[in-house]
Amino acid sequence: MASLNLVALLCFGLVVLVNSYPSFSRHENQWTKLILTHHWPKTLCTMEEVSCQTADKFNYWTIHGLWPDKGQSCNRSWHFDVNDIKDLLPEMEIWWPDVLHPGTNEFWKHEWEKHGTCAAVAESLNSENKYFAKALDLYKNVGLDSILKKFNIVPSSKYYSLDNIRSVIDSFYKIKPKIQCVSPSQGEEVQTLGQIEICFNKEYQLIDCVEYEEELPNSIDDLFVFESAQQSEFSVCDESMPIYYPPAHEEY
């Protein structure tokens, strides 16, 4: 009887151990694609109907997140610890800021616990520091903001077509991005550029993103701190509608 109890106890312990590491034990969280998501701070502030003083400061594309294409919140026991990324903080505050709530760590906490714990199935991303460092590295290597500027896609009161923006990215990077806008309010006929996703495979090589909403993480669901005004959402830009790329400083 004692031996049976011991076996039962060991089995129970094994079950607990396995369940405490879901990102490493469940097949559905074995991702094949990473999505480096950039957002435009001015659009974010506008869609949330808040006055972002930081939008003027961040007049360049900043990081929203690095998202695996499968899994969310894969290990709820693996909590964010800002001390693990102390060496990265100077860069994080520049390239991955929380434009709505500056001076807090909640945005990074959310991104790690929702997406980083799933990305961590890869050995190269299996710590908090590795995850954020890799996102920063990919962001700097892509250099989206400078490439758009190089080809004269800049914030302006004039409008662009989706093809204007997409063709620059297609031709330079040789991949298809996912470009997202905020739909126009009632009575308006112009959408607003808000988010651009660039995708990588597990070897961190650039690959095409899928443009169908249901095949990639829902961007609005990820805006955990951006919940003040959900009337507008990011969605794939409409081919038939002009796009407004708003300057950080409004033009009058």
C-alpha positions in Angstrom: 0.0 0.0 0.0 2.8 2.4 0.9 4.5 1.7 -2.5 1.2 2.4 -4.3 0.8 5.7 -2.4 4.4 6.6 -3.4 3.7 5.9 -7.1 0.5 8.0 -7.0 2.3 10.9 -5.3 5.0 10.8 -7.9 2.5 10.7 -10.7 0.6 13.7 -9.2 3.9 15.6 -8.9 4.7 14.9 -12.6 1.3 16.2 -13.7 1.8 19.4 -11.7 5.3 19.9 -13.1 4.1 19.4 -16.7 1.1 21.8 -16.3 3.3 24.5 -14.7 5.2 24.7 -18.0 2.5 24.8 -20.7 4.6 26.6 -23.3 7.1 23.8 -23.4 4.7 20.8 -23.2 1.8 21.6 -25.4 2.0 21.2 -29.1 -0.4 24.0 -30.0 2.1 26.6 -28.7 4.9 25.5 -31.0 5.0 28.6 -33.1 6.5 28.8 -36.6 6.4 32.6 -37.2 7.3 35.7 -35.2 5.5 39.0 -35.9 7.4 42.1 -35.2 4.7 44.7 -34.7 5.4 48.5 -35.1 2.9 51.1 -34.2 2.7 54.8 -35.0 2.4 56.7 -31.6 0.3 59.6 -33.0 -2.3 57.3 -34.3 -2.4 55.3 -31.1 -3.0 58.5 -29.1 -5.7 59.7 -31.5 -7.6 56.4 -31.5 -7.6 56.3 -27.7 -8.9 59.9 -27.6 -6.2 61.0 -25.1 -3.7 63.8 -25.2 -0.3 62.1 -25.6 2.5 64.5 -24.9 4.8 61.7 -25.6 3.5 61.4 -29.2 5.5 64.5 -30.1 8.6 63.0 -28.6 8.2 59.6 -30.4 7.9 60.8 -33.9 9.1 57.5 -35.3 7.7 53.9 -35.4 8.0 52.2 -32.1 7.7 48.6 -31.0 4.3 47.2 -30.1 5.5 43.7 -29.6 7.1 40.5 -30.9 4.4 37.9 -31.2 4.6 34.2 -31.9 1.8 33.1 -34.3 0.6 30.5 -31.8 -0.2 30.7 -28.1 -1.0 33.4 -25.6 -0.1 33.6 -21.9 1.6 30.2 -22.1 3.0 30.2 -18.6 1.0 32.3 -16.1 3.5 31.4 -13.4 6.4 33.0 -15.3 6.0 36.6 -14.1 7.7 39.7 -15.5 10.7 41.0 -13.5 12.1 44.3 -14.7 15.4 43.5 -13.0 16.0 40.9 -15.7 16.2 43.5 -18.4 18.0 46.3 -16.5 20.7 46.3 -19.1 18.1 46.8 -21.9 16.1 49.6 -20.3 17.8 52.6 -21.9 17.0 51.1 -25.4 13.5 49.9 -24.3 12.6 53.4 -23.2 13.5 54.7 -26.7 12.3 52.0 -29.0 9.6 50.2 -27.0 8.0 52.9 -24.9 4.5 52.9 -23.4 3.4 56.1 -25.1 0.1 56.3 -23.1 1.5 55.6 -19.6 5.2 56.6 -19.6 7.2 55.7 -16.6 5.5 52.4 -15.9 6.5 48.8 -16.7 3.0 47.5 -17.3 3.2 47.5 -21.1 6.4 45.3 -21.1 4.9 43.1 -18.4 1.9 42.5 -20.6 4.0 41.7 -23.7 6.2 39.3 -21.8 3.4 37.4 -20.0 1.1 37.2 -23.0 3.6 36.7 -25.8 7.1 36.3 -24.4 6.2 33.2 -22.4 5.1 31.6 -25.7 8.1 32.7 -27.7 10.2 31.1 -25.0 9.8 27.6 -26.5 12.8 28.6 -28.7 16.1 28.3 -26.9 17.2 31.7 -28.3 14.2 33.3 -26.6 13.9 31.2 -23.4 14.5 34.1 -20.9 12.9 37.5 -20.4 16.2 39.1 -21.3 16.7 37.1 -24.5 13.1 37.8 -25.6 13.3 41.6 -25.3 16.9 41.8 -26.6 15.9 39.8 -29.7 12.9 42.1 -30.3 15.1 45.2 -30.1 17.7 43.5 -32.4 15.1 42.7 -35.0 13.6 46.1 -34.8 16.9 47.9 -35.4 17.9 45.5 -38.2 14.6 46.1 -40.0 14.9 49.9 -39.6 11.4 50.4 -40.9 11.2 54.1 -40.0 14.3 55.0 -41.9 13.3 52.9 -45.0 9.9 54.6 -45.2 11.6 58.0 -45.0 14.2 57.0 -47.6 11.4 56.3 -50.1 9.4 59.4 -49.2 6.7 57.8 -47.2 6.6 60.3 -44.4 3.9 61.8 -42.1 2.0 64.4 -44.0 -1.3 66.1 -44.6 -1.3 64.5 -48.0 -2.8 61.1 -48.5 -1.2 57.8 -49.6 -2.6 54.7 -51.2 -2.1 51.4 -49.6 0.0 50.4 -52.6 2.3 53.4 -52.1 3.3 52.1 -48.7 3.2 48.4 -49.4 5.3 48.6 -52.5 8.1 50.3 -50.7 8.2 47.5 -48.1 7.7 44.8 -50.8 10.5 46.1 -52.9 13.1 46.8 -50.2 12.6 43.8 -47.9 11.2 41.4 -50.6 8.4 40.3 -48.3 4.7 41.1 -47.8 4.0 43.1 -44.6 0.7 43.4 -42.8 -0.3 47.1 -42.8 -3.1 48.1 -40.5 -5.2 51.3 -40.3 -7.9 52.8 -38.1 -11.1 52.9 -40.1 -12.7 56.3 -40.7 -15.3 57.7 -38.4 -18.8 58.1 -39.7 -18.9 60.6 -42.6 -15.2 60.4 -43.2 -13.5 58.8 -46.2 -9.9 58.5 -45.1 -8.4 55.7 -43.0 -5.4 56.4 -40.7 -2.1 54.5 -40.8 -1.5 52.8 -37.4 0.4 49.6 -37.4 2.9 47.6 -39.6 3.8 44.0 -39.0 7.0 42.4 -40.3 7.3 38.6 -40.0 10.2 36.2 -39.4 10.6 32.4 -39.4 12.2 30.5 -36.5 15.6 31.2 -38.0 14.8 35.0 -37.9 14.7 35.2 -41.7 12.2 37.7 -43.2 9.1 36.0 -44.5 5.7 37.1 -45.8 3.0 38.1 -43.3 -0.5 36.9 -43.9 -3.0 39.7 -44.4 -6.1 37.9 -43.3 -7.2 39.0 -39.9 -8.1 35.6 -38.6 -4.7 34.1 -39.3 -2.7 36.5 -37.0 -3.1 37.6 -33.4 -5.8 40.2 -33.0 -4.0 43.5 -32.6 -6.8 45.2 -30.6 -6.9 42.4 -28.1 -3.3 43.1 -27.4 -3.8 46.7 -26.5 -4.3 45.9 -22.9 -3.5 49.4 -21.7 -5.2 51.1 -24.6 -8.8 50.6 -23.6 -10.1 54.1 -23.1 -11.8 54.3 -26.6 -12.5 51.0 -28.3 -14.8 52.6 -31.0 -11.8 52.4 -33.4 -9.6 49.4 -34.0 -6.7 48.4 -36.1 -7.6 46.4 -39.2 -6.0 45.6 -42.5 -6.0 48.8 -44.5 -8.7 49.1 -47.2 -7.2 48.9 -50.7 -9.8 51.3 -52.1 -9.5 54.1 -49.5 -6.8 56.8 -49.1 -4.5 56.6 -46.1 -3.6 59.5 -43.7 -0.2 59.2 -42.1 -0.5 61.7 -39.3 2.5 64.0 -38.3 3.5 63.8 -34.7 3.0 67.6 -34.7 -0.3 68.4 -36.2 -0.2 70.6 -39.3 -2.5 73.5 -39.5 
